[in-house]
Amino acid sequence: MTRLPTDLRAGAEAAGGHLPALVLSAERLAALIAPGAHGLRRAGPGEDFWQYRPAASGDEMRSIDWRRSARSDQEFVRDREAQSAQAAAIWVSNGQGMNYSGAGDRPTKADRARLLGLALAMLLLRGGEKVGLLGQPARAGRIQADRLAEALAPAGTAEEDAAPAEGLRPNQRVIVLSDFLADPEWVQVLLARAAGLGVTGLLFQILDPDEAHFPYEGAVEFRSVGGGLRHHSRDAGGLRAAYLARLDERRAWLRTRCDEAGWQFGQHLTDAAPAAALGWMWSALGREAGR
C-alpha cells in the first residue's frame, strides 16, 4: 500500500504528540535551557542573550554584567548563545529489504524509518533548526516538514542502497536510518569522509523482530523482498546460532566504525513503540552538541 505524504506526516505528528517524555529528554540535554527553546543550545560567541551565570575563575572582568551583579552579593556573567552554521541532514534507506515485515500487525522497516526520520525532523524544525535530506538543501520553517514528507513517501525500490558520501557538508549533523544488513562498505566510505569534514552524526539500525531473533524452525524458504535471492532450509533452527553470531558481528563492526568516526550507534525493533527510538535520537543529538 502506497503511503501518501499527508498520511506519513500525520503518523509522524501522532508519534511526536504522544511523546511527552521526548520533550523532557530534550530539556535535560543541557544544564541550563530556556523554557520552550531547543535543547541543543550552548554558550558561545554569538549575539543573542542566553543566560546569567555566576562568575567563575577565568572569566574576564569585561564579561561581568555589573548591573545584574549589583542586585546580589556575587558577580554574574552574561552568556550569549553560540552562533552555529550547523544543519541536520537525514538519510532514510530506500532499499527493497526495508519493505520487510514479519507480521501483519507490525510496520515495515521502511515505514518505521520514515516515521522516525520525519518526526525527528519536525522536532528539530520546531526548535528553529535547519533540516534537509542528505545531499539536499537544509531549510528551516514548518513548510520544510511538508517537503520532507513528500520526499520520504516513496516505498523502497532500490536493490542496493547507500547514503551518498558526496552529500556530506562541513558542520552537519547527519542521521542515517537503515537496517545495515547489506554490504556495509558504503558505511565505511561515508564515515571516513565525515571524519575528514568534521561531520558528526548517528547510525540508527532498524530491524524486524524476526530478523533480530530468528525464530524459525523446520523447513523454511528464505527469499529476499525483491525475490531475486532464495534459500531453502530443511532445518532453519539449526541456522539460528550462526545467523545471530553474524548479526552480532555486523553490529559490533558498525559500533566500532562509529566510535572511530566520533559518531553514535543506536538500534530499534519495529515491534517497539517509536517513542523510545525518537527519544534516543533526540538525546544523542544533544550529546553531539555538548561535545
C-alpha positions in Angstrom: 0.0 0.0 0.0 1.4 3.4 -1.0 1.7 5.9 1.8 0.7 9.5 0.9 2.8 12.4 2.3 -0.2 13.5 4.3 -0.5 10.1 5.9 3.2 9.9 6.7 3.1 13.4 8.3 0.0 12.5 10.3 1.7 9.4 11.6 4.9 11.3 12.5 3.0 14.1 14.3 1.0 11.4 16.1 4.2 9.8 17.3 5.6 13.2 18.4 2.3 14.2 20.0 2.3 11.1 22.2 5.8 11.6 23.4 5.8 13.9 26.4 8.9 12.1 27.6 10.7 13.3 24.4 10.2 16.9 25.5 11.6 16.1 28.9 14.5 14.4 27.3 15.2 17.5 25.2 15.1 19.7 28.3 17.7 17.6 30.0 20.2 17.8 27.2 21.7 20.9 28.6 22.4 22.1 32.1 20.6 25.4 31.6 17.9 25.9 28.9 15.2 28.5 28.5 11.6 27.1 28.5 10.5 26.3 25.0 13.9 26.6 23.5 15.7 23.9 21.6 17.7 21.5 23.7 20.9 21.9 21.7 21.7 25.5 22.7 25.1 26.2 24.2 27.2 29.2 25.3 29.4 30.8 22.7 30.4 34.0 20.8 27.0 34.9 19.5 24.9 38.0 19.8 21.7 36.7 21.4 21.5 36.7 25.2 21.1 33.2 26.7 21.6 33.2 30.5 23.2 34.8 33.5 25.6 32.6 35.5 27.8 33.2 38.5 31.3 34.5 37.6 34.0 31.8 37.8 37.7 31.7 37.8 39.0 32.5 34.3 36.2 34.9 33.4 37.4 38.3 32.2 36.4 41.4 34.1 34.8 42.8 30.9 32.4 39.9 30.7 30.8 40.6 34.1 27.4 42.3 33.9 27.7 44.9 36.7 24.0 45.9 36.6 22.9 42.3 37.3 25.7 41.8 39.8 24.7 44.9 41.8 21.4 43.2 42.7 23.2 40.4 44.7 26.3 39.6 46.7 28.1 37.9 43.8 29.2 38.8 40.3 27.4 37.5 37.3 28.4 36.9 33.7 26.1 37.5 30.8 26.4 34.4 28.5 25.5 34.7 24.8 24.3 31.8 22.7 26.7 30.2 20.2 26.0 31.1 16.6 26.3 27.8 14.6 26.1 27.2 10.9 25.2 23.5 11.6 22.3 21.9 9.9 20.8 18.5 10.3 20.8 16.1 7.4 18.6 12.9 7.4 19.0 9.9 5.2 16.5 7.0 5.2 17.3 3.8 3.4 15.2 3.2 0.3 16.4 -0.4 -0.3 14.0 -3.2 -1.1 14.9 -5.0 2.1 13.4 -2.2 4.1 9.9 -3.2 2.9 10.1 -6.4 5.1 7.7 -7.0 8.0 7.5 -10.4 9.7 3.9 -9.9 10.8 0.8 -8.2 9.6 0.4 -6.2 12.8 3.9 -4.7 12.5 5.0 -1.9 10.3 7.7 -2.5 7.7 11.2 -1.3 8.5 10.7 1.4 5.8 7.5 2.7 7.3 9.1 2.9 10.8 12.3 4.5 9.4 10.4 7.2 7.5 8.2 7.9 10.5 11.1 8.3 12.8 13.1 10.4 10.3 10.2 12.8 9.8 9.2 13.0 13.4 12.8 13.9 14.3 12.9 16.5 11.6 9.7 18.1 12.9 11.2 18.3 16.4 14.4 20.0 15.0 12.3 22.3 12.8 10.2 23.4 15.8 13.4 24.3 17.6 14.4 26.6 14.8 17.0 24.2 13.2 17.6 23.8 9.5 16.9 20.3 8.3 17.1 18.5 5.0 17.6 15.2 3.4 21.3 14.3 2.9 22.5 15.8 -0.3 19.7 18.3 -0.5 19.4 21.9 0.9 18.6 22.2 4.6 15.8 24.7 5.3 14.0 26.0 8.4 10.3 26.5 8.9 7.2 24.5 9.1 6.7 24.1 5.3 10.0 22.2 5.2 8.3 19.3 7.1 5.8 19.0 4.1 8.7 18.9 1.7 10.4 16.2 3.7 7.2 14.2 4.0 6.8 14.3 0.2 10.4 13.3 -0.4 10.3 10.4 2.1 7.0 8.9 0.9 8.1 6.6 -1.9 8.5 2.9 -0.8 11.8 1.2 -1.0 12.7 0.2 -4.6 16.5 0.1 -4.8 18.2 -3.3 -4.8 21.3 -1.7 -3.2 21.1 1.4 -1.1 23.8 3.6 0.2 23.9 7.1 1.8 25.8 9.4 -0.6 29.1 10.4 1.0 29.4 13.2 -1.5 26.3 14.8 0.0 28.1 15.5 3.3 28.9 19.1 4.1 31.1 20.6 6.9 29.3 21.4 10.2 26.5 19.0 9.5 24.9 16.6 12.0 23.8 13.5 10.0 21.2 10.9 10.9 21.3 7.7 8.9 18.4 5.2 9.3 18.8 1.7 7.8 18.8 -2.0 8.6 22.5 -2.2 7.6 22.1 -5.8 6.5 23.5 -5.4 3.0 27.2 -4.9 2.1 28.3 -2.3 4.6 31.3 -0.9 2.6 29.4 2.3 1.9 29.2 2.9 5.7 33.0 3.0 5.9 33.2 5.3 2.9 30.6 7.7 4.5 32.2 7.7 7.9 35.7 8.2 6.5 34.6 11.3 4.6 32.6 12.5 7.6 35.6 12.3 9.8 37.6 14.4 7.3 34.9 17.1 7.2 34.3 17.2 11.0 30.8 15.9 10.5 29.2 14.1 13.4 26.1 12.0 13.5 24.2 8.8 14.2 23.8 5.4 12.6 20.4 4.0 13.6 19.6 0.4 12.8 16.0 -0.6 12.4 15.2 -4.3 12.3 12.1 -6.5 12.3 12.0 -8.8 15.4 12.2 -11.8 13.2 15.5 -10.5 11.8 16.7 -9.8 15.3 15.7 -13.1 16.9 15.5 -15.6 14.0 12.5 -17.6 15.4 12.3 -20.1 12.5 12.1 -23.8 12.9 11.9 -26.8 10.4 11.6 -26.4 6.7 11.6 -22.7 5.6 12.2 -21.0 2.3 14.0 -17.7 2.8 13.8 -15.2 0.0 14.7 -11.5 -0.5 11.9 -8.9 -0.6 12.6 -8.4 -4.3 12.5 -12.2 -4.9 15.9 -12.3 -6.5 17.5 -14.4 -3.8 16.1 -17.7 -2.4 17.4 -20.3 0.1 15.5 -23.4 1.2 16.5 -24.9 4.6 15.2 -28.1 6.0 16.4 -27.2 9.5 16.0 -23.4 9.9 16.5 -23.7 13.7 20.0 -25.2 13.0 21.0 -21.9 11.3 20.0 -19.7 14.3 23.3 -19.7 16.2 25.3 -18.9 13.1 22.9 -16.2 12.0 22.8 -14.5 15.3 26.6 -14.6 15.5 26.8 -12.9 12.1 24.3 -10.3 13.2 26.2 -9.5 16.4 29.4 -9.3 14.3 27.8 -6.7 12.0 26.5 -4.6 14.9 29.9 -4.7 16.5 31.5 -3.6 13.3 29.1 -0.7 12.9 29.6 0.3 16.5 33.4 0.3 16.1 33.2 2.3 12.9 31.0 4.9 14.7 33.5 5.1 17.6 36.4 5.7 15.2 34.5 8.5 13.5 33.1 10.1 16.6 29.5 9.0 15.7 26.9 7.1 17.8 25.2 3.9 17.0 21.6 3.0 18.0 19.1 0.2 17.5 15.4 -0.3 17.3 12.9 -3.1 16.6 9.7 -2.5 14.8 7.5 -4.2 17.4 8.6 -1.5 19.9 6.9 1.9 20.3 8.6 4.6 18.3 8.8 6.8 21.4 12.0 5.2 22.8 13.7 5.4 19.4 12.8 9.0 18.9 13.9 9.9 22.4 17.2 8.2 22.0 18.0 10.0 18.8 17.0 13.3 20.3 19.2 12.7 23.3 22.0 11.5 21.1 21.9 14.8 19.1 22.1 16.6 22.4 25.2 14.7 23.4 26.7 15.6 20.0 26.1 19.3 20.6 27.6 19.1 24.0 30.9 17.8 22.8 
